[in-house]
Amino acid sequence: MSKENIFKEKSIQQLIFLFSFPTICSLVLESLSSMIDTAFAGHLGTISSTALSAMGIISPILILLIAAQLIFGVSTSIVISKRLGENDKGKINDTFKVGFYASFISSSIISLLIFLFQNTLLDMLGANGQVIILAKEYLNIAVIFNVFSSVGYMLLNNIRVLGYQNMEIVVGVLSTVINIIFNIIFTFIFHMGIKGIALATLVSEVFYFGFSMIFLIKKGLWIKRSKLDFYEAKEILISLVKIGFVQFLMQSLNSISALVINKVLIKYGSISYIGAWSICNNINMVILLPLIGLTQGVQSVVAYFHGSKEKERESAIKNKVVQYSLIYSISITLFVFLFSDKILKIFTNDMSLVNLAIPIIKIVVMGFPFIGLMYAVITFMQVSGKEDEASKLELMRQIILSIPLVIIFPKIFSRYNIMNISPQLAVFLAVPISTFILLLIYWKQIKSILKD
């Protein structure tokens, strides 16, 4: 059955499931690496609190590394998929070649720069004492596994585009299991602490990369020798960077936001708040991934109906995505409110951290239904050729609203003692409030996008 037959013969609900489920599974499994690291850091005995704080301190750097992966990891597969539609095998090979080497070179340069300037970066992030020692132990290994992770991510995306969608789930499951096994070995058997946690991630990322490469070679899909002059390579490279930049921008802004939150928490609270926020941020990311997977998965379906001028089916799938997003996000919000203490205990047995984290996670998920709607709208903008407006929407949320509110709210709440909310907790009120204000500002435009 061709793709066109699938679009025409399957119902809206079936199309959403067929395209979203593998993407959701892949994203959730990939995120488990960070979640597993945080969970093991929270069970390192006497250094648990310090280890979690170290993980929280370096989270902006790790987010930036993930953002850099998206430039070529996402764009290479998109361009290859276009070339597949054109049946241009030569261009497919050239794009693969440029994407592969660009991903390897860029990730290596970024890792080298972070390694050389780690002391300056950690000082900017507010690390000190034992926290900076543990942060450097993890970071020195993270700059190595970043290269394997970046190139492996690009290869796996190409595997999906070339017709092997289920391999995303297979590789994700296997790498996650490997990460857990080696975490147990390095932390609980060899007692290597946070260094063992980083090494376990390195092993899983090497497998992630190695498996993807071997699979492509065995299927005869690996890069073929070809003549590619400088100008052709430059043209392909520019197109990849242009496409990948939007995703890079969104993740980079998340990194800046995380940095600002850490700095404000250090100013008004203690290092323990960063440890508590590290746990909550991981939980928030995990529950967010199904929303991202849902919207990313249906992107090609919406694009098909948009291109074929089937306005009725396009509108129907948009409405279904919004409905499913709201049902999921409201359900998750209620679940977190009811069982926040039990969820947090998965990550740490330090009750002082759990008590700090409970109000934080509740505040953050208050805006979760708004986030679900926002991700759907941004996806529809990209499909409709409104990538610049999607970027402006995210810039508005982060730069104009969220980050300034993170700085302003603690000052207001510390001065006026509003509702007995501490300045540390006031920091996190910026997360739901900024999203809510953004949706109010863009509400007319959002309704127009959903109807178009």
C-alpha positions in Angstrom: 0.0 0.0 0.0 1.4 3.4 -1.0 1.4 6.4 1.2 -1.3 8.0 -0.9 -3.5 5.0 -0.4 -3.0 5.1 3.3 -4.0 8.8 3.4 -7.1 8.1 1.3 -8.3 4.8 2.8 -7.5 5.2 6.5 -9.8 7.1 8.9 -8.6 10.2 10.7 -8.1 8.3 14.0 -6.2 5.5 12.2 -3.9 8.0 10.5 -3.2 9.7 13.8 -2.3 6.4 15.4 -0.2 5.1 12.5 1.9 8.2 12.3 2.1 9.3 15.9 2.6 6.1 17.9 6.1 5.2 16.6 7.2 8.9 17.1 5.8 9.0 20.6 7.5 5.7 21.6 10.8 6.9 20.1 10.8 10.2 21.9 9.8 8.7 25.3 12.5 6.1 25.0 15.1 8.6 24.1 14.1 10.9 27.0 14.5 8.0 29.4 18.2 8.3 29.3 18.1 11.7 31.1 15.3 10.4 33.4 17.3 7.3 34.3 20.4 9.4 35.0 18.4 11.6 37.3 16.8 8.6 39.1 20.2 7.0 39.7 21.7 10.3 40.9 18.9 10.5 43.4 19.9 7.1 44.9 23.6 7.7 45.5 23.3 7.8 49.3 24.9 10.7 51.1 25.8 12.5 47.9 22.3 12.2 46.3 21.3 15.8 46.9 24.6 17.2 45.6 24.5 14.9 42.6 21.0 16.0 41.7 22.1 19.6 42.1 25.0 18.9 39.8 22.7 17.4 37.2 20.4 20.4 37.5 23.3 22.9 37.2 24.5 21.3 33.9 21.0 20.9 32.4 21.2 24.0 30.3 24.4 22.7 28.7 22.8 19.3 28.1 19.7 21.0 26.6 21.9 23.0 24.3 23.6 19.8 23.1 20.2 18.3 22.3 19.3 21.5 20.4 22.5 21.2 18.3 21.6 17.6 17.4 18.3 18.8 15.9 20.0 21.0 13.2 21.1 18.0 11.1 19.3 15.2 12.8 15.9 16.6 11.7 16.8 18.5 8.5 18.7 15.6 6.9 15.7 13.2 7.1 13.3 16.0 5.8 15.4 16.7 2.8 15.9 13.0 2.1 12.2 12.5 2.2 11.7 15.2 -0.4 14.3 13.6 -2.6 12.5 10.3 -2.2 9.4 11.9 -3.6 11.4 13.2 -6.5 13.0 9.7 -7.0 16.5 11.4 -7.2 18.9 8.7 -5.8 21.9 10.8 -6.4 20.6 13.7 -4.3 19.5 11.3 -1.6 23.1 10.0 -1.4 24.6 13.5 -1.5 22.3 14.8 1.2 23.0 11.8 3.4 26.8 12.3 3.0 26.6 16.0 3.8 24.3 15.4 6.8 26.5 12.7 8.2 29.8 14.6 8.0 28.1 17.9 9.1 26.6 16.2 12.1 29.9 14.5 13.1 32.0 17.7 12.6 29.6 20.1 14.3 29.0 17.8 17.4 32.8 17.3 17.7 33.5 21.0 17.7 30.7 21.8 20.2 32.0 19.0 22.5 35.5 20.3 22.3 34.5 23.9 23.0 32.5 22.8 26.1 35.4 20.7 27.3 37.9 23.6 26.9 35.6 26.2 28.6 33.8 24.0 31.1 35.2 25.9 34.1 33.9 29.2 32.7 30.5 27.7 31.9 30.1 26.1 35.3 31.0 29.3 37.0 28.4 31.2 34.9 25.8 28.5 35.9 26.5 29.1 39.6 28.3 25.8 40.4 30.6 25.7 43.4 32.1 23.4 46.0 31.3 19.7 45.7 28.6 20.4 43.0 31.2 21.7 40.5 33.4 18.5 41.1 30.5 16.2 40.3 29.3 18.4 37.4 32.7 18.2 35.8 32.8 14.4 36.3 29.6 14.0 34.3 30.3 16.7 31.8 33.7 15.3 30.8 32.0 12.1 29.7 28.9 13.9 28.3 31.1 15.7 25.7 32.1 12.3 24.3 28.7 10.6 24.2 27.3 13.8 22.6 29.1 12.9 19.3 27.7 9.4 19.2 24.2 10.7 20.2 24.2 13.4 17.5 25.3 11.2 14.6 23.2 8.3 15.9 20.1 10.5 16.0 20.6 11.6 12.5 21.1 8.0 11.3 18.0 6.7 13.0 15.9 9.5 11.5 17.1 8.5 8.1 16.2 4.8 8.8 12.7 5.9 9.5 12.4 8.0 6.4 13.8 5.1 4.3 10.9 2.9 5.3 11.9 1.2 8.6 9.7 3.2 11.1 9.6 0.4 13.7 13.4 0.4 14.1 13.0 3.6 16.1 11.2 1.6 18.8 13.6 -1.3 18.6 16.7 0.8 19.0 15.1 3.0 21.7 14.1 0.0 23.8 17.5 -1.7 23.5 19.6 1.4 24.2 17.4 2.2 27.3 17.8 -1.4 28.6 21.5 -1.1 28.1 21.6 2.2 29.9 19.8 0.8 32.9 21.9 -2.4 33.1 25.2 -0.4 33.0 23.9 2.2 35.4 23.3 -0.7 37.9 26.8 -2.1 37.2 28.7 1.1 37.4 26.8 2.8 40.3 25.7 -0.1 42.6 28.4 -2.7 41.9 31.5 -0.7 41.2 30.3 2.4 43.2 31.5 4.9 40.5 29.0 7.6 41.5 28.0 10.2 39.0 30.9 9.2 36.7 29.3 5.7 36.5 26.0 7.3 35.5 27.7 9.2 32.6 29.6 6.1 31.5 26.4 4.1 31.3 24.9 6.7 29.0 28.1 6.6 26.9 27.7 2.9 26.4 24.1 3.2 25.4 24.8 6.0 23.0 27.7 4.0 21.4 25.2 1.2 20.8 22.6 3.7 19.5 25.1 4.9 16.9 26.6 1.5 16.1 23.3 -0.3 15.6 22.0 2.4 13.3 25.1 2.4 11.2 25.3 -1.4 10.9 21.6 -1.6 10.0 22.0 0.9 7.2 25.1 -0.9 5.8 23.4 -4.3 5.9 20.3 -3.0 4.1 22.5 -1.4 1.4 21.4 2.1 2.4 24.8 3.4 3.5 26.6 6.3 1.8 27.8 5.5 -1.7 31.0 6.9 -3.2 30.1 9.9 -5.4 31.6 13.1 -6.7 30.3 16.0 -4.8 31.9 19.4 -5.6 32.3 22.2 -3.1 29.3 24.3 -4.4 26.9 21.4 -4.4 27.9 20.5 -0.8 27.6 24.1 0.3 24.1 24.3 -1.2 23.0 21.2 0.6 24.6 22.3 3.8 22.8 25.7 3.7 19.4 24.0 3.1 20.0 21.7 6.0 20.9 24.5 8.4 17.9 26.6 7.3 15.4 23.8 8.0 17.0 22.7 11.2 17.4 26.2 12.7 13.8 26.5 13.8 14.0 23.4 16.0 17.4 24.5 17.3 16.0 27.9 18.2 13.2 26.4 20.3 15.5 24.1 22.2 18.2 26.8 22.7 15.6 29.1 24.3 14.7 26.2 26.7 18.4 26.1 27.6 18.5 29.9 28.2 15.3 29.6 30.3 16.8 26.8 32.4 19.9 28.8 32.9 17.9 31.8 34.2 15.8 29.7 36.5 18.9 28.2 38.0 20.5 31.6 38.6 17.3 33.0 40.2 17.0 29.9 42.4 20.5 30.3 43.6 19.9 34.0 44.4 16.7 33.4 46.4 17.0 29.9 47.7 19.6 27.2 48.1 21.3 24.7 45.9 18.7 22.1 47.0 16.1 23.9 45.0 18.1 23.2 41.9 18.1 19.5 42.7 14.3 19.6 43.3 13.8 21.5 40.0 16.1 19.0 38.2 13.7 16.2 39.2 10.6 18.2 38.3 12.0 19.3 34.9 12.7 15.6 34.0 9.1 14.6 34.9 7.8 17.6 33.0 9.8 16.6 29.9 8.7 13.0 30.0 5.0 13.9 30.2 5.5 16.5 27.5 6.9 14.1 25.0 3.7 12.3 24.0 2.3 15.8 23.1 5.4 16.5 21.0 5.2 13.0 19.4 1.5 13.4 18.6 2.0 16.7 16.9 5.2 15.7 15.1 3.7 12.4 14.0 0.6 13.9 12.3 2.7 16.7 10.7 3.1 14.8 7.4 -0.6 13.9 7.4 -1.7 17.5 7.9 0.8 18.5 5.2 -0.6 16.0 2.8 -4.2 17.2 3.1 -2.9 20.8 3.0 -1.1 20.2 -0.2 -3.9 18.2 -1.8 -6.4 21.0 -0.9 -8.6 18.6 1.1 -9.7 21.3 3.6 -12.4 19.3 5.2 -10.0 16.4 6.2 -7.3 18.9 7.1 -9.6 20.7 9.5 -10.9 17.4 10.9 -7.5 16.1 11.8 -6.5 19.4 13.3 -9.5 19.4 15.6 -8.8 15.7 16.5 -5.2 16.5 17.4 -6.4 19.5 19.6 -9.0 17.3 21.3 -6.5 14.5 22.0 -3.9 17.0 23.2 -6.4 18.5 25.7 -7.7 15.2 26.9 -4.2 13.9 27.6 -2.9 17.1 29.1 -5.8 17.6 31.5 -5.6 13.9 32.6 -1.9 14.2 33.2 -2.4 17.4 35.2 -4.9 15.7 37.5 -2.7 12.6 37.8 0.3 14.6 38.9 -1.7 16.6 41.4 -3.1 13.4 43.0 0.1 11.4 43.0 3.0 13.9 43.0 4.7 12.5 46.1 4.7 9.0 44.7 6.0 10.1 41.4 8.8 12.1 43.0 9.9 9.2 45.2 10.8 7.3 42.1 13.6 9.7 41.6 14.9 10.2 45.1 14.4 8.8 48.6 15.6 12.2 50.1 12.3 13.4 51.7 13.6 17.0 52.0 14.0 17.1 48.2 10.6 15.5 47.7 8.9 18.1 50.0 10.6 20.9 48.0 9.6 19.4 44.7 5.9 18.7 45.4 4.7 22.3 45.1 7.1 23.0 42.2 5.7 20.1 40.0 2.1 21.1 40.8 2.8 24.7 39.7 4.5 23.7 36.5 1.7 21.3 35.4 -1.0 23.9 36.0 -0.2 25.2 32.5 0.1 21.8 30.9 -3.2 22.0 29.0 -2.1 25.4 27.5 1.2 23.8 26.5 -0.6 21.1 24.6 -2.6 23.6 22.6 0.5 25.7 21.9 2.4 22.7 20.5 -0.5 21.8 18.2 -0.7 25.4 16.9 3.1 25.6 16.2 2.9 22.4 14.3 0.0 23.6 12.1 1.9 26.8 11.5 5.0 24.9 10.2 2.9 22.7 7.9 1.1 25.8 6.5 4.4 27.5 5.5 4.3 29.8 8.5 7.6 28.8 10.1 8.6 32.4 10.8 5.4 32.9 12.7 6.0 29.7 14.7 9.5 31.0 15.6 8.0 34.3 16.7 5.5 32.6 18.8 8.2 30.7 20.7 10.4 33.8 21.0 7.4 35.6 22.4 6.7 32.9 25.0 10.3 32.6 26.2 12.1 35.9 25.6 9.2 38.4 26.1 7.2 36.5 28.7 8.7 33.5 30.5 12.2 34.7 31.2 11.3 38.2 32.3 8.6 36.8 34.6 11.1 34.3 36.1 13.1 37.3 37.2 10.3 39.7 38.2 8.0 37.3 40.1 10.4 36.5 42.9 11.1 40.2 43.5 7.3 40.9 43.7 6.5 38.0 46.0 9.4 38.6 48.3 8.5 42.2 48.7 4.7 41.9 49.1 4.4 38.4 50.6 1.5 37.5 48.3 -0.5 34.5 49.4 2.5 33.3 51.5 4.2 32.1 48.3 8.0 32.1 48.7 10.2 33.7 46.0 11.6 30.3 45.1 8.1 29.0 44.2 7.2 32.2 42.5 9.9 31.5 40.0 7.9 28.6 38.6 4.6 30.5 38.4 6.2 32.1 35.3 5.9 28.8 33.4 2.1 28.4 33.3 1.3 32.1 33.3 3.5 33.0 30.4 1.9 30.3 28.2 -1.6 31.4 29.3 -0.9 35.0 28.4 0.6 34.0 25.0 -2.5 32.1 24.1 -4.7 35.1 25.0 -2.6 37.4 22.9 -2.7 35.0 19.9 -6.2 33.6 20.4 -7.8 35.1 17.2 -4.8 33.9 15.1 -5.0 30.4 16.8 -8.7 30.1 15.9 -8.0 31.1 12.3 -5.2 28.5 12.0 -7.4 25.7 13.4 -10.2 26.6 10.9 -7.9 27.0 7.8 
